[in-house]
């Protein structure tokens, strides 16, 4: 599969107003648009100044209780900032707005600041200071954050999985990612396996942590799915054919107006999606 990198993170929120305030007014991302998905569920979308692939975080608006923690879930995602200094600038901003955060850690060798959003969901700001691969995106012109410190991309994404060998085989043998290295999880000291799309760095990595617990039950602070970028409809049709050939059930190609997409669930229940980068979100 010719994947280009991470395209989008889609999470859940029960409070649209609080979500917009947090991600636009505190984190400084651009509120791009609000749409309805194919089931009629409202979805609010944030990103860089022009809504580029690799910058997008969206939220399905559900009035549901909090999740029950466990395994077999996307347990966190990272938002990319330019430098280590950017993490310090956000710590000052979090103090100003009473946002909870933890001490700076390292994720695969990069400094990262764990914090908790309006749903008390774990998110990381990760420094791109020593990163290579997929470049950062375009600063938001009217953001309350200086351009040199803004959130300018998404990734890596962190999975908490029981059967890591099966998920790893899917990522490498079907999706074409490479197992490039491992590092130690900051909290549990357990190994985290790093899978990458064409050595694309932070914007192209999926990190997998193995834990044996009950499966998580989704809720308002869950992360719904990961989306990978592909070039166009022809590439999406190739992916549809490949998944069908290995007997992986999928959604078929869905026309969302701003993109064509296809998604499926792996054995752990993680939803993985593919999206064309064109025509893109109208702003």
N, C-alpha and C positions, 0 to 999 in steps of 0.2 A: 504494500500500500504506500502511495506517495503522500504521506502526511507532511504538512508544512510546519506544525507546531500546535501549541494550545490555542484554541480559538476563543473559548468562553467558559466561564464557570456559572452554573445556575444553582441558586440556593432557594430557600423558602423563608418567607416572613409572614407574620400575621398582622403587622402594623405598617401599612404603606407609608404613612406620614413620617413615622419615626425612622423608617429605612431611608427615605429620601433625605431627611435631615442629617442622618449619620454619614451616609456615603457621599452626599454632595457638599453639605455645609461643614462637616468636621473633617472628613478624609479628603475633600477637595476634588473628587471625581466629577465628571460631567454627567448630569442626568440627561440621557439621550432621548428617551421616548417611553411611552407606555403602550403596550399592545395586549391582545388576547391570544392565547395559544389555541390549538385546534379543538380543545375542550371548552373554550370560553373562559378560561381562568386568566385573570389579569396578570401581567408580567411587566415589571419595571426594569429598565435597562440603563446601566452606567458604563462609561468608558473614557477613552481619551477625547481630544477635542473634535475628532471627526469620526469616532466610532469604529476604529480599525480593529480588524481581527487580531486577537492576542491582547486586547485591552479590556474586554467586555466582562462585566459581572452583572448578572440579572437575577431577579427574585420573583418567583411565583408567589402570589398573595393568597394564602390559605388561612382561615381562622381555625387553627388546630392547636392542641397543647404541645408542650415541649417534647422533644424526643426522649426515648429511653436509651441511654448510652449502651454501647456494646461494640461488637466487631462487625465486619462485613459492611463497611460504610466508608464514604469519603469523609474523613474526620477533620480536615482542615485544608485551606488553600492559602497561597502566598500572593501578596501584591508587591510588585517590584518598584523599588525607589532607586535613584541613581547612585547614592554613595552611603558609606557608613555614617557620615555627618547627617544625612537625611533622617536616619533613625533617631538621632538625638533631637532634631527639630520636631519630629512627631511626638517624642516623649514630652516635650514642652507643651505641645498643643493638646495632648491627652490630659496633662495636668490641668490645663486651662478649662477643658470641657468635662473633667471628672470621668474620663474613660479609663477603665481598668486595664492594666498591662502588667507583664512580668519582666524579669530581667532578660537582657539580650542574650541569645544563645547562638549556636552555629548550626546551620542546616546545610549539610554537604559542603562544609568549608566556608559558607557565606554567613556573615552576621545577619541575625534576624531578630525582630522585636515581636514577641507574642502579645496580642491584645484581644479584647472581647468586644464584639459589636453590639448593636442595640438589642439583639436577641440573646446576648451572652454567648455567642458563637465564637469559637477560637479561630482567629485569623493571624497570619504572620505578615509583617512587613519585612521584605528581604532585600538586602543591599546587592546592587549590581556592580559594585565597585571593582571586583575582580572576576566579573562574568564575561564570557564570550558567547558568540552564537547569535541567536535572534536579538536584534536591536530593540531598545526601548522605543515607545511610541511618542505621540505628539502631545506636548503640554497643553493643558486647558487654559484658554486665554483669560477667562474670568474666574479662575479658581482662587480661593482664599490662601492657597499655598504657593510659595515661590516656585517658579518653573524648575529651578535646579534641584528641588526637593520633592516634586510631585510624584504621585503614583502613576507610573507610565507603562504598566503591563501586568500580566497575570502569570503565575506559576512560580515554583512547582506546585503540584497538587499531591496531597498525602492521603493514602488509602490505609485503612486498618482491616486486614484480611485474615481469615482463618486458614484457607487453603492457598497459600502463596505460590506453590509450585504450579497449580492449575492456572491461576491468574497470570503468573509470569510467563507461562507457555503461550497464553492468549496474546499477551502484549508483544512477545518476541516473534512467535511463529505465524500469527495471523495479522497483527497490526504492524509488524515490522520494526518495533522499537528495539534498541540494543541495551543489554544489561551492562552498564558501564562501570559501576562501583558500588560500594556499600559504606555506610557510616553508622555511628552509634546514636540512637535516639536520646535526646537530652534528658527526658524524664525517666524513661524505663531502662535505659542502657541496653536496649535490645537492638539487634541489627536492622537497619533500614536499607532495602535494595533500591537502587536508582536505575530507572529505565529512561532512555532518552531517544528522541527523534533526531537522528542525524547530528548528534553532538550539538544540539541547539541551545544548550545552557538552560538557565532558569525558565525561559519561556517555552521549553519543549520537554520538560521532565515530569515523570510520574514516580513518586516515591512510595514504596510498599513496606508496611510494617506488619509482621505476623503476630497475632494474639489469639489465644483460645478463650473466648468468652461467648455468652449468648449474643445472637445477632441484635443489632440496634433496631429500635422501632422508630420510624421517621416521625418528625415533628417540626414545629415552627423554626427551630434552630438547626435543621438538617441542611446538608448540601445535596441537592437533587441529582445533578449529573455533571459530567465533564464533556466538553465538546472539542474535537480536534479540527483543525483547518485543512481543507483540501482546495485545489485550484478551481475546479469547475464541475459542471454536471457530468461530463464524460468520465471524470475520475470517480465521481460518486456512483455512477453506474457500474464501474469496475469493482468498487467495494461491495456493492449489492450482489454482484455475481460471485465474488470470492466468498462472502459469508454464506450464500446459498450453497455453494459447492462443498463447504465443510459443515453444512447442516446446522448453522447457527440461525435461529429464528430472529427476525428483525422486523422493523416497522414498515419497510418499503420506503421509497423516496417521498418525502413530504415537501410540498411547496409552501413556504412560510411568507412568500412575498419578498422579503429582504434576503432570503437564502433558500437553497434546497438542502434538506437534511435527511439523515437516516440514523436510527438508533437501535441498540439492542442491550440486553442484560447479560453480564457474564454469570458464571455459576454462583458467585457470591451475592448476586443481586445488584451489583454496581451497574448503573446505566452509563453507557459510553455512546457518544453521538459524534457524527461527522457532519460538517457544514461547509458549503461552498463559501468563498470569501466575497463573491459577487452575487447580486448587485450591491449588497451592503445595506446598512440601516440609514434611512433618510432622516436627516436632522433638520 
